[in-house]
């Protein structure tokens, strides 16, 4: 009997199951899911709204009386989510017409819809639709004697203005970045791609947050199977909240147990527009400036938007440098540990004597020395990010210089180790994609442990599973290592180096490309065309 009583007392309540629907299969509210039709009585609808909104202080519900003193029209909205000036103009016109008896029959909802000329107007016939419209920042107009209401989209409130991106800066190129408002982000994208083929499919995810999520693609270029798969994965999300695009990324990504990202994120509208024109699909989430791009391949994380805004020879040179720094950031500490611990014969004699002299007073093995220095740098990096902006850079510089110099003078670490760790950290920051740089940081510690235990054999033993995993990964059906595995010659013009624009006739080939041609013909430069016809290009 006592066991049954304990079981009953500590029994956890069961969570309701998803009910599905067009707006996403994640509707797990504590309120009933069954929508009820609106009442014809204005007072009943106002009572329902006050009860459902919990008499919240930021919820405004006002009514106007007709010439006979009876309530005839009510307006409901949430402060801070709507444009107060536009609402004032609409309400003043309606109130004047009601007092002047310009509206002979308020049951005529068509007149009200035609009278509201600002913002998009949507007709609503149930209570849940009315609540959702108000929570999404729309203004609800309820009429006495009618079982229908109208939701007017005049969103406003405080928003961050369009500014330069902070995580992906360029020297040449657009300086505008996405904001936290999804409507502003879509407008920025529309300015880049002025085509009727640009498709935007929206849905709401999160049982409590009801976050607006939009799938953006170009019809005729994007693979319909990829678009359908992304929409299917989004609709399968069943969670309480979506507060950032990182939530979406973890729910829909391929290869959960892998450090490599299978979706890219960016806050640059030009990067998203370029991806859409190459057949990719963008996922925009309200409340964050970071937009997800899929499908993605490994080599796209090495590419910067600036590569396409400057000369192809300079862009190719910088791309080769990024690829080299990728391997340095991943392998430099582990190779140093392996050679100084197990394979000293590989080093030149002069260098070996110099390293041995530095390590003579160092009490720790090379492996522990490297791990301590790497962890110290990670702590300094996190402190620089979390500290207030005014003192963050000072903390980073002072911490790196003072601690590094003090550690060398105290004999805790060697000077060569400080150089290796510092250059590795700098190489890590060269990569334009932050998520790929984070993956390298994690794998670097694994390779360091293997190098300290088994030498270069351990490094190779760690690299082989990494390469196998890279080849086996897919991003929404597209091989992660494409165009190397499987090999595709046409994509080599924009891989390790970038060919001139007039040489790139086709888009990067992905599975199911329906429109691979980017230019009518493979054009030639003006100088080449003039040379064929015997003309002087400078004439």
C-alpha positions as CSV (number, residue, x, y, z in Angstrom):
1,X,0.0,0.0,0.0
2,X,2.8,2.4,0.9
3,X,4.6,1.6,-2.5
4,X,1.4,2.4,-4.4
5,X,1.0,5.7,-2.5
6,X,4.6,6.7,-3.3
7,X,4.1,5.7,-7.0
8,X,0.9,7.8,-7.1
9,X,2.5,10.8,-5.4
10,X,5.6,10.9,-7.5
11,X,4.0,10.0,-10.8
12,X,5.0,12.3,-13.6
13,X,2.2,13.8,-15.8
14,X,2.1,12.5,-19.3
15,X,2.9,14.9,-22.0
16,X,0.2,15.3,-24.7
17,X,1.1,14.0,-28.2
18,X,1.4,16.1,-31.3
19,X,-1.8,16.8,-33.2
20,X,-0.1,17.6,-36.6
21,X,-1.4,20.2,-38.9
22,X,-0.2,22.6,-41.6
23,X,1.6,24.9,-39.2
24,X,3.9,22.1,-38.1
25,X,3.3,18.9,-36.1
26,X,4.4,20.4,-32.8
27,X,1.2,21.7,-31.3
28,X,1.6,20.6,-27.7
29,X,-0.1,23.5,-25.9
30,X,-1.6,23.1,-22.5
31,X,-4.8,24.7,-23.9
32,X,-7.3,22.5,-25.9
33,X,-6.4,22.0,-29.5
34,X,-10.0,22.1,-30.7
35,X,-10.8,25.5,-32.2
36,X,-14.2,27.0,-31.5
37,X,-16.1,29.3,-33.9
38,X,-16.3,32.9,-32.9
39,X,-19.5,34.1,-31.3
40,X,-21.8,36.7,-32.9
41,X,-21.9,38.6,-29.6
42,X,-19.0,41.1,-29.3
43,X,-18.9,40.9,-25.5
44,X,-18.5,37.1,-25.6
45,X,-15.6,37.4,-27.9
46,X,-14.0,40.0,-25.8
47,X,-14.4,37.9,-22.7
48,X,-12.9,34.9,-24.5
49,X,-9.8,37.0,-25.5
50,X,-9.3,38.3,-22.0
51,X,-9.5,34.8,-20.5
52,X,-7.2,33.2,-23.1
53,X,-4.6,36.0,-22.8
54,X,-4.7,35.7,-19.0
55,X,-5.6,39.4,-18.5
56,X,-2.0,40.2,-19.4
57,X,-0.9,43.8,-18.9
58,X,0.5,44.2,-22.4
59,X,-2.6,42.9,-24.1
60,X,-4.8,45.8,-25.2
61,X,-8.5,45.3,-25.9
62,X,-10.7,48.3,-26.6
63,X,-14.3,48.7,-28.0
64,X,-16.2,51.5,-29.6
65,X,-19.9,52.3,-29.2
66,X,-22.2,53.3,-32.0
67,X,-24.5,56.3,-31.9
68,X,-27.0,54.4,-29.7
69,X,-24.3,53.7,-27.1
70,X,-24.0,50.0,-27.8
71,X,-20.6,48.3,-28.4
72,X,-20.1,47.8,-32.1
73,X,-16.4,47.3,-32.8
74,X,-13.4,46.0,-30.7
75,X,-9.7,46.1,-31.4
76,X,-7.2,43.7,-29.7
77,X,-3.4,43.7,-30.0
78,X,-0.2,43.3,-28.0
79,X,1.8,46.5,-27.2
80,X,5.3,46.6,-28.6
81,X,4.5,44.2,-31.5
82,X,2.5,46.6,-33.7
83,X,3.0,50.0,-35.4
84,X,1.2,52.4,-33.1
85,X,1.0,55.2,-35.7
86,X,-0.6,53.0,-38.4
87,X,-3.0,51.6,-35.9
88,X,-4.0,55.1,-34.8
89,X,-4.8,56.2,-38.3
90,X,-7.0,53.1,-38.9
91,X,-8.8,53.4,-35.6
92,X,-9.5,57.1,-36.0
93,X,-11.1,56.6,-39.4
94,X,-13.2,53.7,-38.1
95,X,-14.3,55.6,-35.0
96,X,-15.3,58.7,-36.9
97,X,-17.4,56.7,-39.3
98,X,-19.1,54.8,-36.5
99,X,-19.9,58.1,-34.6
100,X,-21.1,59.8,-37.8
101,X,-23.3,56.7,-38.7
102,X,-21.4,56.3,-42.0
103,X,-21.6,52.6,-41.5
104,X,-25.2,51.7,-41.9
105,X,-24.8,48.0,-41.1
106,X,-21.7,46.9,-39.2
107,X,-22.7,43.3,-40.0
108,X,-21.3,44.0,-43.4
109,X,-17.8,42.7,-42.9
110,X,-16.9,43.3,-46.5
111,X,-17.1,47.0,-45.9
112,X,-14.7,46.8,-43.0
113,X,-12.2,44.8,-45.1
114,X,-12.4,47.3,-47.9
115,X,-12.1,50.2,-45.5
116,X,-8.8,49.0,-44.0
117,X,-6.3,50.0,-46.8
118,X,-3.1,49.6,-44.8
119,X,-1.4,46.2,-44.3
120,X,-2.6,42.8,-45.3
121,X,-6.1,41.8,-44.0
122,X,-7.0,38.2,-43.1
123,X,-10.5,36.8,-42.3
124,X,-10.7,34.6,-39.2
125,X,-13.7,32.5,-38.0
126,X,-12.3,30.6,-34.9
127,X,-10.9,31.6,-31.6
128,X,-7.5,29.8,-32.0
129,X,-6.9,31.6,-35.2
130,X,-7.7,34.9,-33.6
131,X,-5.3,34.2,-30.7
132,X,-2.5,33.1,-33.1
133,X,-2.9,36.3,-35.1
134,X,-2.6,38.5,-32.0
135,X,0.5,36.6,-30.7
136,X,2.1,37.0,-34.1
137,X,1.9,40.8,-33.8
138,X,-1.3,41.4,-35.8
139,X,-4.2,43.6,-34.8
140,X,-7.6,41.9,-34.4
141,X,-10.8,43.7,-35.4
142,X,-14.0,42.1,-34.0
143,X,-17.5,43.2,-35.1
144,X,-20.7,43.0,-33.2
145,X,-23.2,40.6,-34.8
146,X,-20.6,38.9,-36.9
147,X,-19.0,35.5,-36.3
148,X,-16.0,36.6,-38.3
149,X,-13.0,38.8,-37.4
150,X,-10.2,40.4,-39.3
151,X,-6.5,40.4,-38.5
152,X,-4.5,43.3,-39.9
153,X,-0.7,42.9,-40.3
154,X,0.9,46.2,-39.2
155,X,3.8,44.8,-37.3
156,X,6.2,47.3,-35.7
157,X,7.9,47.9,-32.4
158,X,11.6,48.1,-31.6
159,X,13.9,46.4,-34.2
160,X,17.6,46.4,-34.7
161,X,18.6,48.2,-37.9
162,X,20.5,46.6,-40.7
163,X,24.2,46.7,-39.8
164,X,27.5,45.1,-41.0
165,X,27.8,41.4,-40.0
166,X,30.1,40.8,-37.0
167,X,31.0,37.2,-37.6
168,X,31.7,37.2,-41.3
169,X,33.4,40.5,-42.3
170,X,34.8,41.3,-45.8
171,X,37.0,44.0,-47.2
172,X,35.2,44.2,-50.5
173,X,31.5,43.4,-50.8
174,X,28.1,44.3,-49.3
175,X,28.3,45.6,-45.7
176,X,24.7,44.7,-44.8
177,X,23.7,41.8,-42.6
178,X,20.6,40.0,-41.5
179,X,18.7,41.2,-38.4
180,X,16.5,39.4,-35.9
181,X,13.3,40.3,-37.8
182,X,12.5,37.7,-40.5
183,X,10.4,40.1,-42.5
184,X,13.4,42.4,-42.8
185,X,15.6,39.5,-43.7
186,X,13.3,38.3,-46.5
187,X,13.2,41.9,-47.8
188,X,17.0,42.0,-47.9
189,X,17.0,38.8,-49.9
190,X,14.3,40.1,-52.3
191,X,16.6,43.0,-53.1
192,X,19.3,40.6,-54.2
193,X,17.1,38.3,-56.2
194,X,14.4,40.1,-58.2
195,X,12.7,37.1,-59.6
196,X,9.2,35.6,-59.4
197,X,10.8,32.2,-59.1
198,X,11.9,32.9,-55.6
199,X,9.7,30.8,-53.3
200,X,9.2,31.4,-49.6
201,X,7.2,28.7,-47.6
202,X,6.5,29.6,-44.0
203,X,5.4,27.6,-41.0
204,X,5.3,28.0,-37.2
205,X,7.4,25.7,-35.0
206,X,7.5,25.5,-31.2
207,X,4.5,24.8,-29.1
208,X,5.0,27.8,-26.9
209,X,7.2,30.1,-29.0
210,X,5.3,29.6,-32.4
211,X,8.4,30.8,-34.1
212,X,8.1,31.6,-37.8
213,X,10.4,29.5,-40.0
214,X,10.6,30.1,-43.7
215,X,12.1,27.8,-46.4
216,X,13.5,29.8,-49.3
217,X,14.6,28.5,-52.7
218,X,14.5,29.3,-56.4
219,X,12.1,27.2,-58.3
220,X,13.7,25.7,-61.4
221,X,17.2,25.7,-59.8
222,X,16.8,24.0,-56.5
223,X,16.2,20.2,-56.4
224,X,12.5,19.6,-55.6
225,X,13.4,16.4,-53.7
226,X,15.8,18.4,-51.4
227,X,13.1,21.0,-50.8
228,X,10.6,18.3,-50.0
229,X,13.0,16.6,-47.6
230,X,13.8,19.8,-45.7
231,X,10.1,20.6,-45.4
232,X,9.4,17.0,-44.1
233,X,12.1,17.3,-41.5
234,X,10.9,20.7,-40.3
235,X,7.3,19.4,-40.0
236,X,8.5,16.5,-37.9
237,X,10.0,18.8,-35.2
238,X,8.0,18.4,-31.9
239,X,9.4,20.7,-29.3
240,X,8.3,23.4,-26.9
241,X,10.5,26.2,-28.3
242,X,12.6,27.4,-31.2
243,X,14.6,30.4,-30.1
244,X,17.5,30.2,-32.7
245,X,18.4,28.5,-35.9
246,X,20.7,26.3,-33.9
247,X,17.7,24.5,-32.6
248,X,16.6,23.7,-36.2
249,X,20.1,22.6,-37.2
250,X,20.3,19.9,-34.5
251,X,16.8,18.6,-35.3
252,X,17.3,18.2,-39.1
253,X,21.0,17.7,-39.7
254,X,22.5,14.5,-41.2
255,X,25.1,12.6,-39.3
256,X,24.2,13.4,-35.6
257,X,27.3,11.7,-34.2
258,X,29.9,13.7,-36.2
259,X,31.8,16.9,-35.3
260,X,31.5,18.2,-38.9
261,X,28.5,20.5,-39.7
262,X,26.1,19.3,-42.4
263,X,24.4,22.7,-42.6
264,X,26.1,26.1,-43.1
265,X,25.0,29.3,-41.3
266,X,25.6,32.8,-42.3
267,X,24.3,36.3,-41.6
268,X,25.2,37.7,-45.0
269,X,22.3,38.2,-47.5
270,X,24.8,38.0,-50.4
271,X,26.0,34.6,-49.3
272,X,22.5,33.3,-49.1
273,X,21.6,34.7,-52.5
274,X,24.7,33.1,-54.0
275,X,23.7,29.8,-52.4
276,X,20.2,30.0,-53.8
277,X,21.5,30.7,-57.3
278,X,23.6,27.5,-57.0
279,X,20.6,25.3,-56.1
280,X,20.8,25.4,-52.3
281,X,17.9,26.0,-49.9
282,X,17.9,28.6,-47.1
283,X,16.1,28.2,-43.8
284,X,15.3,31.5,-42.1
285,X,14.2,31.6,-38.5
286,X,12.5,34.6,-36.8
287,X,14.5,36.0,-33.9
288,X,18.1,35.3,-35.2
289,X,20.3,36.9,-37.9
290,X,21.8,33.5,-38.8
291,X,20.3,31.7,-41.8
292,X,20.9,28.0,-42.5
293,X,21.9,26.8,-45.9
294,X,21.5,23.3,-47.2
295,X,22.7,21.1,-48.8
296,X,26.4,21.8,-48.2
297,X,29.7,20.2,-49.0
298,X,32.9,20.2,-47.1
299,X,34.8,22.6,-49.5
300,X,32.1,25.3,-49.2
301,X,33.3,25.9,-45.6
302,X,36.7,27.1,-47.0
303,X,35.0,29.6,-49.4
304,X,34.4,33.2,-48.4
305,X,31.9,35.6,-50.1
306,X,34.8,37.9,-50.8
307,X,36.3,35.3,-53.2
308,X,33.8,36.2,-55.8
309,X,34.2,40.0,-55.5
310,X,37.9,40.3,-56.2
311,X,40.2,39.0,-59.0
312,X,40.2,35.3,-59.5
313,X,44.0,35.0,-59.1
314,X,44.0,36.7,-55.7
315,X,40.9,34.8,-54.7
316,X,42.6,31.5,-55.7
317,X,45.7,32.4,-53.7
318,X,43.7,33.1,-50.6
319,X,41.7,30.0,-51.0
320,X,44.9,27.9,-51.1
321,X,46.1,29.6,-47.9
322,X,42.8,28.8,-46.2
323,X,43.1,25.1,-47.2
324,X,46.7,25.1,-45.8
325,X,45.7,26.7,-42.6
326,X,42.9,24.1,-42.2
327,X,45.5,21.3,-42.1
328,X,47.8,23.4,-39.8
329,X,45.0,24.1,-37.3
330,X,44.2,20.4,-37.3
331,X,47.6,18.7,-37.4
332,X,50.3,21.1,-36.2
333,X,50.2,20.4,-32.4
334,X,49.9,16.6,-32.9
335,X,52.7,16.4,-35.4
336,X,54.9,18.5,-33.1
337,X,54.1,16.2,-30.2
338,X,54.8,13.1,-32.2
339,X,58.1,14.2,-33.7
340,X,59.6,15.6,-30.4
341,X,58.4,12.6,-28.4
342,X,58.8,9.6,-30.6
343,X,60.5,10.6,-33.9
344,X,63.4,12.9,-33.0
345,X,65.4,11.5,-35.9
346,X,63.1,13.3,-38.4
347,X,64.3,16.7,-37.1
348,X,67.5,18.5,-38.3
349,X,70.3,18.2,-35.8
350,X,70.5,22.0,-35.1
351,X,66.7,22.2,-34.5
352,X,66.8,19.1,-32.3
353,X,69.6,20.6,-30.1
354,X,67.7,23.8,-29.8
355,X,64.5,22.1,-28.8
356,X,66.3,19.9,-26.3
357,X,67.9,22.9,-24.7
358,X,64.5,24.6,-24.3
359,X,63.0,21.5,-22.8
360,X,65.8,20.8,-20.4
361,X,64.2,22.8,-17.6
362,X,60.6,21.9,-18.5
363,X,59.2,19.3,-16.0
364,X,56.2,18.2,-18.0
365,X,56.0,15.9,-21.0
366,X,55.3,17.4,-24.4
367,X,51.7,16.1,-24.4
368,X,50.7,17.6,-21.1
369,X,52.5,20.8,-22.0
370,X,50.5,21.1,-25.2
371,X,47.2,20.3,-23.6
372,X,47.8,22.9,-20.8
373,X,48.6,25.6,-23.4
374,X,45.6,24.7,-25.6
375,X,43.2,24.7,-22.6
376,X,44.7,28.0,-21.5
377,X,44.1,29.6,-24.9
378,X,40.5,28.2,-24.9
379,X,39.9,29.9,-21.5
380,X,41.4,33.2,-22.7
381,X,39.3,33.0,-25.9
382,X,36.1,32.4,-24.0
383,X,36.9,35.2,-21.5
384,X,37.5,37.6,-24.4
385,X,34.1,36.6,-25.9
386,X,32.1,36.9,-22.6
387,X,33.7,40.0,-21.2
388,X,32.2,43.4,-21.9
389,X,33.3,44.7,-25.3
390,X,35.3,47.6,-23.8
391,X,37.7,45.3,-21.9
392,X,37.4,42.1,-23.8
393,X,40.3,42.7,-26.3
394,X,42.5,44.0,-23.4
395,X,41.9,40.8,-21.5
396,X,42.7,38.6,-24.5
397,X,46.0,40.5,-25.3
398,X,47.2,40.8,-21.7
399,X,46.3,37.1,-21.0
400,X,48.0,35.8,-24.1
401,X,51.2,37.9,-23.7
402,X,51.6,37.9,-20.0
403,X,50.7,34.3,-19.3
404,X,52.8,33.0,-22.2
405,X,55.9,35.0,-21.3
406,X,55.5,34.1,-17.6
407,X,55.0,30.4,-18.4
408,X,58.2,30.3,-20.5
409,X,60.3,32.2,-17.9
410,X,59.0,30.0,-15.1
411,X,60.0,26.9,-17.1
412,X,56.6,25.4,-17.2
413,X,56.4,25.3,-21.0
414,X,59.0,25.8,-23.8
415,X,59.1,28.7,-26.2
416,X,58.6,26.4,-29.2
417,X,55.4,25.1,-27.7
418,X,54.1,28.7,-27.3
419,X,54.9,29.3,-30.9
420,X,53.1,26.2,-32.1
421,X,50.0,26.8,-30.0
422,X,49.8,30.5,-31.1
423,X,50.2,29.8,-34.8
424,X,47.6,27.0,-34.5
425,X,45.1,29.4,-32.9
426,X,45.8,32.0,-35.6
427,X,45.3,29.4,-38.4
428,X,42.0,28.4,-36.8
429,X,40.7,32.0,-37.1
430,X,41.6,32.1,-40.9
431,X,38.7,29.8,-41.7
432,X,35.6,31.8,-42.7
433,X,33.1,29.3,-41.2
434,X,32.9,29.4,-37.4
435,X,31.2,26.1,-37.1
436,X,33.9,24.3,-39.1
437,X,36.6,26.0,-37.0
438,X,34.9,24.7,-33.9
439,X,34.9,21.2,-35.2
440,X,38.7,21.4,-35.8
441,X,39.2,22.6,-32.2
442,X,37.6,19.4,-30.9
443,X,39.4,17.0,-33.3
444,X,42.7,18.7,-32.5
445,X,42.6,17.4,-28.9
446,X,41.8,13.9,-30.0
447,X,44.8,13.9,-32.4
448,X,47.0,15.3,-29.7
449,X,46.2,12.5,-27.3
450,X,46.8,9.9,-30.1
451,X,50.1,11.6,-31.0
452,X,51.3,11.6,-27.4
453,X,50.5,7.9,-27.0
454,X,51.5,6.4,-30.3
455,X,53.4,9.0,-32.3
456,X,52.8,9.6,-36.0
457,X,51.1,6.2,-36.1
458,X,48.5,7.5,-33.7
459,X,48.0,10.6,-35.9
460,X,47.4,8.4,-38.9
461,X,45.1,6.2,-36.9
462,X,43.1,9.3,-36.0
463,X,43.1,10.7,-39.5
464,X,41.8,7.5,-41.2
465,X,38.5,7.4,-39.3
466,X,38.1,11.1,-39.9
467,X,38.5,10.7,-43.7
468,X,36.3,7.7,-43.8
469,X,33.6,9.6,-41.9
470,X,33.9,12.6,-44.3
471,X,33.5,10.4,-47.3
472,X,30.5,8.6,-45.8
473,X,28.7,11.8,-44.8
474,X,25.8,13.3,-46.8
475,X,23.9,16.6,-46.6
476,X,20.3,16.0,-47.7
477,X,21.4,13.4,-50.2
478,X,24.5,15.3,-51.5
479,X,27.9,13.6,-50.8
480,X,29.9,15.7,-48.3
481,X,33.2,15.4,-50.2
482,X,31.8,16.2,-53.6
483,X,33.3,16.9,-56.2
484,X,36.3,14.8,-55.0
485,X,34.2,11.8,-53.8
486,X,32.5,11.2,-56.2
487,X,34.8,13.0,-58.6
488,X,33.2,15.6,-60.8
489,X,35.5,17.4,-63.2
490,X,33.2,20.3,-64.0
491,X,33.1,21.4,-60.3
492,X,36.9,21.8,-60.2
493,X,36.8,25.3,-61.6
494,X,35.5,26.5,-58.2
495,X,37.1,24.2,-55.7
496,X,40.8,24.8,-54.6
497,X,41.1,27.7,-57.0
498,X,38.5,29.9,-58.6
499,X,38.3,30.2,-62.4
500,X,37.3,33.6,-64.0
501,X,33.6,34.3,-64.1
502,X,33.6,34.1,-67.9
503,X,35.0,30.5,-67.7
504,X,32.3,29.2,-65.2
505,X,29.5,28.3,-67.5
506,X,27.7,25.9,-65.2
507,X,26.7,25.9,-61.6
508,X,28.3,23.5,-59.1
509,X,26.8,20.1,-59.8
510,X,24.8,18.5,-57.0
511,X,22.4,15.6,-57.0
512,X,19.3,16.4,-59.0
513,X,20.4,19.7,-60.5
514,X,17.5,20.7,-62.8
515,X,19.1,23.8,-64.3
516,X,22.9,23.5,-64.3
517,X,23.6,26.2,-66.9
518,X,24.6,29.6,-65.4
519,X,25.7,31.3,-68.6
520,X,24.6,30.9,-72.2
521,X,28.2,30.0,-73.3
522,X,31.6,29.7,-71.9
523,X,32.7,33.3,-72.5
524,X,36.1,34.7,-73.1
525,X,37.7,37.8,-71.7
526,X,37.7,40.9,-73.7
527,X,41.5,40.6,-74.2
528,X,41.2,37.1,-75.6
529,X,38.3,38.2,-78.0
530,X,40.3,41.1,-79.2
531,X,43.4,39.0,-79.7
532,X,41.6,36.5,-82.0
533,X,40.4,39.3,-84.3
534,X,43.9,41.0,-84.4
535,X,42.7,44.1,-82.4
536,X,44.6,45.9,-79.8
537,X,42.6,45.7,-76.6
538,X,44.0,49.0,-75.4
539,X,43.1,50.8,-78.7
